[in-house]
């Protein structure tokens, strides 16, 4: 549960503000004032329902409505409570709260169904441990007096067992557990039960030890009947999703967490909304082994939300809100004080989503949300980690809503192509959805006829159909489809079938698999097909072990001539595969790619791979990599970022043979030392101090087609890649700029660069802390019982100042942006125009701004 860990880049945390507020005023005053500070769309208002007294009722983290218009809540570390909310608009003093007379508590998942309360307990209380319990009322006195343990879960705490929801059929339960919860003993598995790390090169675990011993399946979803029996492993590969919710179409969704310590590393993955499809593997693996989203054996997220701490999710069905919100998914982010609304758009057999900020305040550490059918309000709890807690609700009266309501702040834009890869065009969304649902029913042994139903969909461009076709195929006896996979001629279908082949076969099938794969002409493939090919090849090399010399030579011959390619991700995957195969002359080619990389993240990809290479080195090449590590010591990132660089360098040095050490003995004897962080502008000379009027005139009067490559180069030269991401490249310290041109005009973009403090998003605003005559500017990175840690450098978020709680005099939002000024002053007019076109295009070289006659 991401309540308990803080993003190093998080805004001043809701917990810390709640604590600070209680220092200067009574907690009740702070909670009452918070209602007025919650930013909502016109026509909506927030009401305080109940302030939770910490001494007697704890801090609430889970909610569920019962059948009498009440809400049941759980203290994170204690008991269960039942709340009868005050009428809408009434004073919170009319709310009634009772402590339930049961020994069960510590719930991070609650579900009331048919008079029974299902409780996912996280931790030990009395004689009860983590697991799924069912509470019932045997004597009709409106108290739960019977306790049944339905399931034991091996895990507790921050990444332990979490949410529970009723299945669409009303006869099944779905639960979600974080990645520190051991996989249960399951009766069946929609996910082919052969999960592995599937990392070509040796793993580097988190240098600070987080999840270092955790392996696949990571976080998981399971389905079971109402008695907790017939448990099915439903979906895997999550980091730490906390809650889950079904839409009207019967599809399951969650909000998965990031690993904020990895910010700055290419394997960092932001928080994201996921469609939890049957049999899917979303690719979380420990350390630097997180799967890229383009792998053929995983599926994409609905949308990425950036850094944060995901908690509760709920659909708006039943809320007395405008229709748009009744169909939307509400998702809570604890660390940034947000409730997002996710507008889902059917896309093929799945969905893409636009994320808008629906509610926001500081403090607003939302833990869970429910819609109460009795009054149609959206109720949410704030709290967690023994912080000040309260129950609020959001109601709609429409009084202040204009006829054309303004669009909310967009956090992530809808990307209709997110679901599609290469392959045969997918049918329209309703038909595609029906195909996927039908295929999901084959995620079990189903006999020879099932293979004929599966096969036509292996080559679909719809990634969810394509993925479930492969998983369904893996559930069928290998002997029934082996020959068909080897004989398939459609490239997309064949690659998917050969992925299943590599996962289902053994080394005895290696020669046939290599022959079929290498018969595909790699240089003739599209970029996506090349990525699919390389993942399939990697799966075979890893799983059809031991890999024979003849097979190795055949793969090297098929691939080595085409390295490097013209795409970074193809180069990364191809280079890693060639290193694993010990192909000749890979090291110098990869070193050149590393040195010429557009972004630091791209360079890290190659450097970490090279650190595992034991062959093909010259002394000069060894010095090139050592030099790169020295330069990389100036780069900032999350709490574990620099430790990963040290681990990679240490691994590289450990692999150097004794005979090769003398010329570089002094270099390798010195530890890598972290350096002062500074934005890298490539030491470019000052051109002039550009004004906003000047750059606006440049853009307004520009009529010529711009240069895409130079625009991307200028994005790097101006230091933008240090904080921002465009088209998948760059850092996640600041907002993703891929959709910038779709939301803002050129004049707005130029103002944000020249005058970054003109408008500061709440999500990226720093706080000013006054303590003992000092002013500290930054954002909370962590708190403990006695002090708070403030991150003071956006490029090096692990650098902190500690403030003792009793020495904090005041705090308030900073009106100075974290983004520095003067970033355009080393650029010429033509370079500014190319950069602006690059930003407006979203990093798309085919954009009209780069074409003649634009």
C-alpha positions in Angstrom: 0.0 0.0 0.0 1.6 3.2 -1.2 0.3 5.2 1.8 3.4 4.2 3.6 6.2 5.3 1.3 6.9 8.7 0.0 7.9 9.7 -3.4 11.2 11.7 -3.2 9.5 14.1 -5.7 6.2 14.3 -3.9 4.7 17.6 -2.9 4.5 18.5 0.7 2.8 15.4 2.0 -0.8 15.4 3.2 0.3 13.7 6.3 3.0 16.2 7.2 0.6 19.1 6.6 -2.1 17.5 8.7 0.4 17.0 11.5 1.7 20.6 11.1 -1.9 21.9 11.1 -2.6 20.1 14.3 0.5 21.8 15.9 -0.9 25.3 15.2 -4.6 24.6 15.7 -7.0 22.0 16.9 -7.3 19.0 14.6 -11.0 19.6 14.2 -10.3 23.2 13.0 -7.8 21.9 10.5 -10.2 19.3 9.1 -13.0 21.8 8.8 -10.7 24.3 7.0 -9.5 21.5 4.7 -13.1 21.2 3.2 -12.9 24.8 1.9 -9.4 24.2 0.4 -10.4 21.2 -1.7 -10.4 22.2 -5.3 -13.3 20.7 -7.3 -14.9 21.3 -10.6 -17.8 23.9 -10.7 -21.0 22.5 -9.3 -19.3 20.1 -6.8 -18.6 20.7 -3.2 -16.9 18.8 -0.4 -18.4 18.2 3.1 -16.7 17.0 6.3 -18.6 13.9 7.5 -16.5 12.9 10.5 -13.2 13.8 12.0 -11.5 10.6 13.2 -10.1 11.0 16.7 -6.7 9.4 16.5 -6.5 8.3 20.1 -9.8 6.3 20.0 -10.5 5.5 16.3 -7.0 5.5 14.7 -6.4 6.4 11.1 -8.8 5.0 8.4 -7.6 3.3 5.2 -10.5 1.1 3.9 -14.2 1.7 3.3 -17.2 -0.2 2.2 -20.9 0.6 2.1 -23.4 -1.8 3.7 -27.0 -2.5 2.8 -28.5 0.0 5.2 -26.9 3.2 3.8 -24.0 3.0 6.3 -20.2 2.8 5.7 -17.8 0.4 7.4 -14.3 1.7 7.9 -11.1 0.2 9.2 -8.2 1.7 11.2 -5.0 0.8 9.6 -3.6 -0.6 12.8 -6.8 -1.4 14.7 -10.5 -1.9 14.7 -13.5 -1.7 12.4 -16.1 1.1 12.7 -19.5 1.6 11.3 -20.6 5.1 10.2 -24.1 6.4 9.7 -23.4 9.6 7.8 -25.1 12.9 8.5 -27.7 14.0 5.9 -26.2 15.9 2.9 -25.5 19.4 3.9 -25.8 18.7 7.6 -23.3 19.4 10.4 -20.8 16.5 10.9 -22.0 16.3 14.5 -25.0 14.4 13.2 -22.8 11.6 12.0 -22.9 8.4 14.2 -19.9 6.2 14.6 -19.8 2.9 16.4 -16.9 0.5 17.0 -17.8 -2.9 15.8 -17.7 -5.7 18.4 -15.3 -8.0 16.6 -11.7 -9.0 17.1 -11.0 -8.6 13.4 -9.5 -5.3 12.1 -6.4 -3.9 10.4 -8.2 -4.2 7.1 -6.9 -2.8 3.8 -9.8 -4.3 1.9 -13.4 -4.4 2.9 -16.5 -5.7 1.1 -20.1 -6.0 2.3 -22.2 -8.5 0.4 -25.5 -10.2 1.2 -25.3 -9.4 4.9 -21.7 -10.6 5.3 -18.5 -8.5 5.6 -15.4 -9.7 3.9 -12.2 -8.4 5.4 -8.7 -8.5 4.0 -6.6 -8.2 7.1 -3.1 -6.9 6.8 -1.0 -7.9 9.8 -1.5 -9.7 13.1 -4.1 -8.8 15.7 -4.8 -11.0 18.6 -4.7 -14.6 17.3 -5.5 -13.6 13.8 -3.0 -13.0 11.0 -3.0 -11.7 7.4 -5.7 -13.2 5.3 -9.3 -13.1 4.1 -12.0 -13.3 6.7 -15.8 -13.4 6.5 -17.8 -11.9 9.3 -21.5 -12.6 9.7 -24.3 -11.9 12.2 -25.7 -15.2 13.5 -28.3 -13.8 15.9 -29.6 -10.7 14.0 -28.4 -8.2 16.5 -26.7 -6.1 13.8 -23.3 -7.1 15.1 -20.8 -9.5 13.4 -20.3 -12.3 15.9 -19.1 -15.0 13.7 -15.6 -15.0 12.1 -14.5 -17.4 9.4 -10.9 -17.5 7.9 -11.3 -18.1 4.2 -7.7 -17.6 3.1 -4.2 -17.1 4.6 -2.0 -14.5 2.9 1.7 -14.6 3.3 2.5 -10.9 3.6 1.7 -7.8 5.6 2.4 -4.1 5.7 3.0 -1.7 3.0 3.1 -4.2 0.2 0.9 -6.9 1.7 -2.7 -7.9 1.0 -5.0 -5.1 0.0 -8.3 -4.6 -1.7 -11.3 -6.9 -2.4 -14.2 -6.5 -4.7 -17.3 -8.5 -5.8 -17.1 -10.0 -9.3 -19.6 -9.0 -12.0 -21.4 -12.4 -11.6 -22.1 -11.7 -7.9 -20.7 -15.1 -7.1 -16.9 -14.5 -7.0 -14.4 -12.4 -5.1 -11.3 -10.6 -6.5 -8.4 -9.6 -4.3 -5.2 -7.7 -5.0 -2.0 -8.1 -3.1 1.3 -6.1 -3.2 4.6 -7.5 -4.4 5.7 -8.6 -0.8 2.8 -11.0 -0.6 3.7 -14.6 -1.5 1.9 -16.3 -4.3 -1.0 -18.3 -2.8 -1.7 -22.0 -3.4 -4.1 -21.7 -6.3 -6.4 -24.2 -7.8 -5.9 -22.8 -11.3 -4.2 -19.9 -13.0 -5.3 -17.8 -15.9 -1.7 -16.8 -16.2 0.4 -19.6 -17.5 2.1 -20.8 -14.3 5.6 -20.6 -15.7 6.5 -17.0 -14.8 10.2 -16.0 -14.4 12.3 -12.9 -14.3 13.1 -13.2 -18.0 16.0 -10.8 -17.9 18.8 -11.5 -20.4 21.6 -10.0 -18.4 22.4 -10.5 -14.7 20.0 -8.6 -12.4 21.1 -5.6 -10.4 18.9 -5.4 -7.3 17.9 -2.2 -5.5 21.1 -0.9 -3.9 19.1 0.0 -0.8 17.7 -3.5 -0.5 14.0 -2.8 -1.4 12.3 -5.9 -2.7 15.8 -7.4 -3.4 14.6 -10.9 -2.6 11.2 -10.6 -4.4 10.8 -12.4 -7.6 7.9 -13.1 -10.1 5.0 -13.0 -9.9 5.3 -9.7 -8.0 2.0 -8.1 -7.1 -1.0 -10.2 -8.2 -4.7 -10.4 -8.5 -6.7 -13.6 -7.7 -10.2 -14.7 -8.2 -12.1 -17.1 -5.9 -15.7 -18.1 -5.0 -17.6 -16.6 -2.0 -16.2 -19.3 0.3 -12.6 -18.4 -0.6 -12.2 -21.7 -2.6 -11.3 -22.5 -6.2 -8.7 -19.7 -6.1 -7.4 -18.7 -9.6 -4.3 -16.6 -10.2 -5.9 -14.0 -12.4 -3.1 -11.4 -13.3 0.4 -10.8 -12.2 3.4 -8.4 -12.6 2.3 -5.4 -10.5 4.4 -3.5 -8.0 1.9 -2.5 -5.4 -1.7 -1.8 -6.5 -4.0 -1.1 -3.5 -7.5 -1.3 -4.9 -9.6 -2.6 -7.8 -12.9 -1.9 -9.5 -15.1 -3.3 -12.2 -16.8 -1.2 -14.9 -20.2 -2.0 -16.4 -18.6 -4.1 -19.2 -17.2 -6.5 -16.6 -13.6 -5.3 -17.0 -11.3 -4.9 -14.0 -9.1 -1.9 -13.3 -6.4 -0.8 -10.8 -4.0 2.0 -10.1 -0.4 0.6 -9.8 2.4 2.3 -8.0 5.8 3.4 -9.2 9.2 2.8 -7.6 10.1 6.4 -6.9 13.7 5.5 -5.9 14.3 4.5 -9.5 13.5 8.0 -10.9 16.1 8.9 -13.5 16.8 5.2 -14.4 15.4 3.9 -17.7 13.5 1.1 -15.9 11.6 3.6 -13.8 7.8 3.2 -14.5 5.4 5.9 -13.3 2.1 5.2 -11.5 -0.4 3.9 -14.0 -4.0 2.9 -14.6 -4.2 -0.7 -15.7 -6.9 -2.8 -17.3 -6.4 -6.1 -15.3 -7.1 -8.6 -18.1 -7.3 -12.3 -17.5 -4.0 -14.0 -17.8 -2.0 -10.8 -18.2 1.5 -10.1 -16.9 2.2 -6.4 -16.4 5.9 -6.9 -16.2 7.0 -5.6 -12.8 10.2 -7.3 -11.8 12.6 -6.4 -9.1 15.6 -4.1 -9.4 16.5 -3.1 -13.0 14.5 -6.0 -14.4 11.2 -4.2 -15.0 9.9 -5.1 -18.4 9.4 -2.4 -21.1 5.8 -2.0 -22.0 6.4 -2.9 -25.6 7.4 -6.6 -24.9 5.3 -9.1 -26.8 4.4 -11.0 -23.6 3.0 -8.0 -21.7 0.3 -5.4 -22.2 0.2 -1.6 -21.9 -1.4 0.5 -19.2 -4.5 2.5 -19.9 -2.6 5.7 -19.0 0.4 6.8 -17.0 -0.2 9.3 -14.2 3.4 10.2 -13.2 5.0 10.0 -9.7 2.6 9.4 -6.8 1.2 7.0 -4.3 -1.9 5.1 -5.6 -4.6 4.1 -3.2 -8.3 3.7 -3.6 -10.2 3.3 -6.9 -14.0 3.3 -7.6 -16.3 3.8 -10.5 -18.7 6.6 -10.3 -21.8 4.4 -11.0 -24.5 5.4 -8.5 -23.2 8.8 -7.8 -25.6 11.7 -8.4 -23.0 13.3 -10.7 -23.2 14.3 -14.3 -23.1 11.3 -16.7 -19.5 11.7 -17.6 -18.5 11.1 -14.0 -20.8 8.2 -13.5 -19.0 6.3 -16.2 -15.5 7.3 -15.1 -13.0 5.7 -12.8 -12.0 7.7 -9.7 -8.4 7.0 -8.6 -6.8 8.4 -5.4 -3.2 9.5 -5.1 -2.1 9.8 -1.5 1.1 11.7 -1.8 0.0 14.5 -4.1 -3.4 15.0 -2.4 -5.3 14.1 -5.6 -8.5 12.4 -6.7 -8.2 11.8 -10.4 -11.0 11.1 -12.7 -10.1 8.7 -15.5 -12.2 8.9 -18.6 -12.0 5.5 -20.3 -12.4 5.2 -24.1 -12.9 1.8 -25.7 -9.9 1.1 -27.9 -9.9 -2.2 -29.6 -10.6 -4.9 -27.0 -9.3 -2.7 -24.1 -9.2 0.9 -23.3 -7.1 4.1 -23.3 -7.7 6.8 -20.8 -7.5 10.5 -20.2 -6.6 11.4 -16.6 -8.0 14.7 -15.1 -7.4 16.2 -11.7 -10.9 16.1 -10.1 -10.1 17.0 -6.5 -6.9 18.4 -5.0 -5.8 19.9 -1.7 -3.0 19.9 0.7 -3.6 18.1 2.9 -5.7 15.4 1.2 -4.0 12.0 1.8 -6.9 10.0 0.3 -6.8 6.3 1.3 -10.1 4.9 0.0 -13.3 5.9 -1.7 -16.9 4.6 -2.1 -20.1 5.7 -3.7 -23.0 5.5 -1.2 -26.1 4.6 -3.2 -28.4 6.1 -0.4 -27.4 9.7 -1.1 -25.3 9.4 -4.3 -22.3 11.1 -2.8 -18.6 10.1 -3.3 -17.2 9.4 0.2 -13.5 9.3 0.8 -11.2 8.8 3.8 -7.9 10.5 4.5 -5.3 9.1 6.8 -2.8 6.4 6.9 0.4 5.9 8.9 -1.3 7.0 12.1 -1.8 10.5 10.7 -4.9 12.7 11.4 -7.8 11.0 9.6 -11.2 12.1 8.5 -14.2 11.1 6.3 -15.4 13.5 3.6 -17.9 13.4 0.8 -18.2 15.1 -2.5 -21.7 16.1 -3.7 -23.0 17.7 -6.8 -25.6 20.4 -6.8 -24.8 22.1 -10.1 -25.3 25.6 -8.7 -22.0 27.0 -9.8 -21.6 24.9 -12.9 -21.6 26.8 -16.2 -23.5 25.4 -19.2 -20.2 24.5 -20.8 -18.1 23.3 -17.9 -14.4 24.0 -18.4 -12.1 21.1 -18.9 -10.2 19.9 -15.8 -6.4 19.9 -15.6 -5.3 17.0 -17.7 -2.6 14.8 -16.2 -2.5 12.2 -19.0 -4.0 12.4 -22.4 -5.9 9.7 -24.2 -3.7 7.9 -26.6 -5.9 5.8 -29.0 -2.8 3.9 -30.3 -1.6 2.7 -26.9 -3.4 -0.7 -27.3 -2.2 -1.4 -30.8 1.0 -2.9 -32.1 1.9 -4.6 -35.4 -0.4 -7.2 -37.0 -3.7 -7.6 -38.7 -6.1 -4.7 -38.1 -8.4 -5.2 -35.1 -12.2 -5.2 -35.5 -14.3 -2.4 -34.1 -14.2 -2.0 -30.3 -17.5 -4.0 -29.5 -16.5 -6.9 -31.6 -12.9 -6.8 -30.4 -14.1 -6.8 -26.8 -16.2 -9.9 -27.4 -13.3 -11.7 -29.0 -11.0 -10.9 -26.1 -13.6 -12.1 -23.5 -14.2 -15.3 -25.5 -10.4 -16.0 -25.7 -10.1 -15.4 -21.9 -12.4 -18.3 -21.3 -9.7 -20.5 -23.0 -7.1 -19.6 -20.3 -7.3 -23.2 -19.2 -6.9 -26.6 -20.8 -9.7 -26.7 -23.3 -8.8 -29.4 -25.9 -7.9 -29.5 -29.6 -10.8 -27.4 -30.8 -9.6 -24.5 -28.7 -6.5 -24.2 -30.9 -8.6 -23.5 -34.0 -10.4 -20.7 -32.0 -7.1 -19.2 -30.8 -5.0 -19.3 -33.9 -6.6 -16.6 -36.0 -6.0 -14.0 -33.3 -2.3 -14.7 -32.7 -1.4 -12.0 -35.3 -3.8 -9.4 -34.2 -2.6 -5.8 -33.9 -4.8 -5.5 -30.8 -2.3 -6.2 -28.0 -4.8 -7.5 -25.5 -6.3 -10.0 -28.1 -2.8 -10.9 -29.1 -1.7 -11.5 -25.5 -4.6 -13.6 -24.5 -4.4 -15.6 -27.6 -0.8 -16.5 -26.6 -1.7 -17.2 -23.0 -4.6 -19.4 -24.1 -2.4 -21.2 -26.5 0.1 -21.9 -23.7 -2.7 -23.6 -21.7 -3.2 -26.2 -24.4 -1.0 -29.3 -24.7 2.2 -28.3 -26.5 2.2 -31.4 -28.7 -1.1 -30.2 -30.3 0.2 -26.9 -31.6 4.0 -27.3 -31.9 4.1 -28.1 -35.6 1.5 -25.4 -36.3 3.7 -22.8 -34.6 6.8 -23.8 -36.6 4.8 -23.8 -39.9 3.0 -20.4 -39.5 3.9 -18.0 -42.3 2.3 -14.7 -41.1 5.1 -12.9 -39.3 3.1 -11.4 -36.5 1.2 -14.6 -35.8 4.5 -16.6 -36.0 6.4 -14.4 -33.6 3.6 -14.7 -31.1 3.4 -18.4 -31.5 7.2 -18.7 -31.2 7.0 -16.7 -28.0 4.5 -19.3 -26.6 6.8 -22.0 -28.0 9.8 -20.7 -26.1 7.8 -20.5 -22.9 6.2 -23.9 -23.2 9.0 -26.1 -24.7 12.3 -27.4 -23.4 15.8 -27.5 -24.7 15.0 -30.6 -26.9 12.9 -28.2 -29.1 15.7 -25.6 -29.4 16.9 -26.5 -32.9 13.4 -26.4 -34.4 12.6 -23.1 -32.7 15.9 -21.4 -33.9 15.3 -22.6 -37.4 11.8 -21.1 -37.5 12.8 -17.8 -36.0 15.9 -17.3 -38.1 13.9 -18.0 -41.2 12.2 -14.6 -40.6 14.2 -11.9 -42.3 15.1 -9.4 -39.5 16.0 -6.4 -41.7 12.7 -6.6 -43.5 10.6 -6.2 -40.3 9.0 -3.0 -39.0 10.3 -1.5 -35.9 7.6 -3.1 -33.7 8.2 -6.4 -35.4 11.9 -6.2 -34.7 11.1 -5.5 -31.0 8.8 -8.6 -31.0 11.4 -10.7 -32.7 14.1 -9.7 -30.2 11.9 -10.4 -27.3 11.0 -13.8 -28.7 14.7 -14.5 -29.4 15.5 -13.5 -25.8 12.8 -15.8 -24.4 14.2 -18.7 -26.3 17.8 -18.0 -25.3 16.8 -17.8 -21.7 14.3 -20.6 -21.5 15.5 -23.3 -24.0 18.6 -23.7 -21.9 21.3 -24.9 -22.3 21.8 -23.0 -25.6 23.8 -25.1 -28.0 26.8 -23.6 -30.0 25.1 -24.2 -33.4 21.9 -22.4 -32.2 24.0 -19.6 -30.9 25.9 -19.2 -34.1 22.7 -19.2 -36.2 21.2 -16.4 -34.1 24.4 -14.4 -34.2 24.5 -14.7 -38.0 20.9 -13.6 -38.3 21.3 -10.5 -36.1 24.8 -9.3 -35.7 25.1 -7.5 -39.1 22.2 -5.2 -38.1 23.6 -3.8 -34.9 23.4 -0.9 -34.4 20.0 -0.1 -35.9 18.2 3.3 -36.1 15.9 2.9 -33.0 17.1 3.1 -29.4 14.9 0.3 -28.1 15.9 -2.0 -30.9 19.5 -1.2 -30.2 19.0 -1.9 -26.5 17.3 -5.3 -27.0 19.6 -6.3 -29.9 22.7 -5.3 -28.0 21.7 -7.2 -24.9 20.9 -10.3 -26.9 24.2 -10.1 -28.7 26.1 -9.7 -25.4 24.3 -12.7 -24.0 25.2 -14.7 -27.2 28.9 -13.5 -26.9 28.8 -12.1 -30.5 32.0 -10.5 -31.8 32.7 -6.8 -31.7 29.6 -5.8 -29.7 31.4 -3.8 -27.0 32.8 -1.0 -29.1 29.5 -0.6 -31.0 27.6 -0.3 -27.8 30.1 2.1 -26.3 29.6 4.4 -29.3 25.8 4.2 -28.8 26.3 5.0 -25.1 28.5 8.0 -25.8 26.1 9.4 -28.5 22.9 8.8 -26.6 20.3 11.6 -26.7 19.3 11.2 -23.1 21.0 10.1 -19.9 18.5 7.3 -19.6 19.4 5.9 -23.0 23.1 6.0 -22.1 22.4 4.2 -18.8 20.7 1.4 -20.8 23.9 0.7 -22.6 26.3 1.3 -19.7 24.5 -1.1 -17.4 24.5 -3.7 -20.2 28.2 -3.2 -20.9 28.9 -3.7 -17.2 27.9 -7.3 -17.6 30.1 -7.9 -20.7 33.1 -10.1 -19.9 34.5 -10.4 -23.4 35.6 -8.2 -26.3 37.3 -5.4 -24.3 40.4 -3.4 -25.1 42.1 -1.2 -22.6 41.0 1.9 -24.5 37.4 0.7 -24.5 37.6 -0.1 -20.7 38.7 3.5 -20.2 35.7 4.8 -22.2 33.3 3.1 -19.9 35.1 4.2 -16.8 35.0 7.8 -18.1 31.3 7.5 -18.7 30.7 6.4 -15.1 32.7 9.4 -13.9 30.5 11.7 -15.9 27.3 9.9 -14.8 28.3 10.7 -11.2 27.0 14.2 -11.9 23.5 13.0 -12.7 20.7 13.1 -10.1 17.8 10.8 -9.6 15.9 8.9 -7.0 17.1 7.4 -3.7 18.6 4.4 -5.4 19.7 5.9 -8.6 23.4 6.6 -7.8 23.6 3.2 -6.1 22.6 1.5 -9.3 25.5 3.2 -11.1 27.9 2.1 -8.4 26.6 -1.4 -8.6 27.0 -1.5 -12.3 30.5 -0.1 -12.2 31.5 -2.5 -9.4 30.2 -5.4 -11.5 32.1 -4.2 -14.5 35.3 -3.9 -12.4 34.8 -7.4 -10.9 34.7 -8.9 -14.4 38.0 -7.5 -15.5 40.6 -10.2 -15.6 43.8 -9.8 -13.6 45.9 -9.6 -16.7 43.9 -6.6 -18.0 44.0 -4.6 -14.7 47.6 -3.0 -14.5 47.0 -0.2 -17.1 43.8 0.9 -15.3 44.7 -0.2 -11.7 44.6 3.3 -10.3 41.3 4.1 -11.9 39.5 1.0 -10.8 40.9 1.3 -7.2 39.0 4.5 -6.5 35.4 4.4 -5.6 32.8 6.3 -7.7 32.0 9.5 -5.9 28.8 11.4 -6.4 29.2 14.9 -7.6 27.3 18.2 -7.4 24.2 18.1 -9.5 23.9 20.7 -12.2 21.8 21.0 -15.3 23.9 20.0 -18.3 23.7 22.6 -21.1 26.7 21.1 -22.9 28.8 24.2 -22.0 27.2 26.1 -24.7 28.0 29.8 -25.0 25.5 32.6 -24.2 23.7 33.7 -27.3 21.5 36.4 -25.7 19.0 36.8 -22.9 15.8 36.1 -24.8 12.6 37.9 -23.8 9.1 36.5 -24.0 8.1 39.1 -26.7 11.2 38.2 -28.8 10.6 34.4 -28.8 6.8 34.9 -29.4 7.6 37.0 -32.4 10.0 34.3 -33.7 7.4 31.6 -33.5 4.5 33.7 -34.8 6.5 34.8 -37.9 8.1 31.4 -38.7 6.9 29.9 -42.0 9.6 27.4 -42.9 9.6 23.7 -42.1 11.5 22.9 -39.0 14.3 20.4 -38.4 13.1 17.5 -36.1 16.5 16.2 -35.2 17.8 19.6 -34.3 14.8 20.2 -32.2 15.4 17.1 -30.3 19.0 18.0 -29.9 18.1 21.4 -28.5 15.7 19.8 -26.1 18.8 18.0 -24.7 21.1 21.0 -25.0 18.7 23.2 -23.0 18.7 20.6 -20.2 15.0 19.7 -20.7 15.6 15.9 -20.8 17.0 16.2 -17.3 13.5 16.7 -16.0 11.0 16.0 -18.7 9.9 13.2 -20.9 8.8 13.4 -24.6 7.7 10.4 -26.6 9.1 8.0 -24.1 12.5 9.5 -23.7 13.8 11.6 -20.8 13.2 11.9 -17.1 10.0 11.8 -15.0 11.1 14.5 -12.5 8.8 17.0 -14.2 5.6 16.6 -16.2 5.6 14.5 -19.4 5.5 17.0 -22.3 4.5 14.6 -25.0 0.9 16.0 -25.2 2.0 19.6 -24.6 1.2 20.8 -28.1 -2.3 19.4 -28.0 -3.2 21.3 -24.8 -1.4 24.6 -25.3 -0.6 27.1 -28.0 2.9 28.2 -29.0 2.6 31.4 -26.9 1.7 29.5 -23.8 4.6 27.1 -24.3 7.0 29.9 -24.8 5.8 31.6 -21.6 6.2 28.4 -19.6 9.9 28.3 -20.7 10.8 31.9 -20.4 8.8 32.7 -17.3 8.3 29.3 -15.6 7.0 30.8 -12.4 4.1 32.5 -14.1 1.9 29.4 -13.6 3.0 26.6 -11.3 1.0 23.3 -11.3 -0.1 22.2 -7.9 1.5 18.9 -8.6 5.0 20.4 -9.0 4.8 23.3 -6.5 7.5 23.5 -3.8 6.8 24.6 -0.2 8.7 27.1 1.9 9.4 26.0 5.5 10.4 28.5 8.1 12.4 27.0 11.0 14.8 28.5 13.5 15.2 31.7 11.4 15.9 29.7 8.3 13.9 29.3 5.1 14.0 25.9 3.4 12.4 25.4 0.0 11.6 22.0 -1.3 9.1 19.1 -0.9 8.6 16.5 1.7 10.4 13.2 1.0 9.7 11.4 4.2 8.5 11.8 7.8 9.0 10.0 11.0 7.8 10.5 14.6 10.1 13.4 15.3 11.1 15.0 12.1 10.4 15.6 8.4 12.8 15.3 5.5 12.6 18.0 2.8 14.0 17.3 -0.7 15.6 20.6 -1.8 17.0 19.7 -5.2 14.7 18.5 -8.0 17.7 17.0 -9.9 18.9 15.1 -6.8 15.7 14.4 -4.8 17.5 12.2 -2.2 19.4 15.3 -0.9 17.3 16.4 2.1 17.2 18.9 4.9 15.7 17.6 8.2 13.3 19.7 10.1 12.3 18.8 13.7 8.5 18.9 14.1 8.6 21.2 17.2 10.9 23.6 15.3 8.7 24.3 12.3 7.4 27.9 12.6 5.4 28.1 9.3 5.0 26.7 5.9 3.4 28.0 2.6 3.6 27.3 -1.1 6.5 28.8 -3.0 5.8 31.1 -5.9 9.1 30.2 -7.6 9.1 27.3 -10.0 11.5 24.5 -9.7 12.2 25.0 -13.4 15.1 27.4 -13.9 15.0 30.5 -16.0 17.3 31.3 -18.9 17.2 27.9 -20.6 16.9 29.4 -24.0 19.8 31.8 -23.6 22.3 29.5 -25.2 20.1 28.9 -28.3 20.0 30.7 -31.5 16.8 31.9 -33.1 16.7 28.9 -35.5 17.4 26.5 -32.6 14.6 28.0 -30.6 12.2 27.5 -33.5 13.3 23.9 -33.9 12.9 23.3 -30.2 9.5 24.8 -30.2 8.4 22.6 -33.1 9.7 19.6 -31.3 7.7 20.4 -28.2 4.5 21.2 -30.2 4.9 17.9 -32.2 5.1 15.7 -29.1 8.3 14.3 -30.4 6.7 13.0 -33.6 9.1 13.4 -36.6 6.1 13.0 -39.0 4.3 16.1 -37.7 3.3 18.7 -40.2 5.7 21.3 -38.6 8.6 19.4 -40.2 7.1 19.3 -43.7 7.4 21.8 -46.5 4.3 23.8 -47.0 3.1 23.6 -43.4 
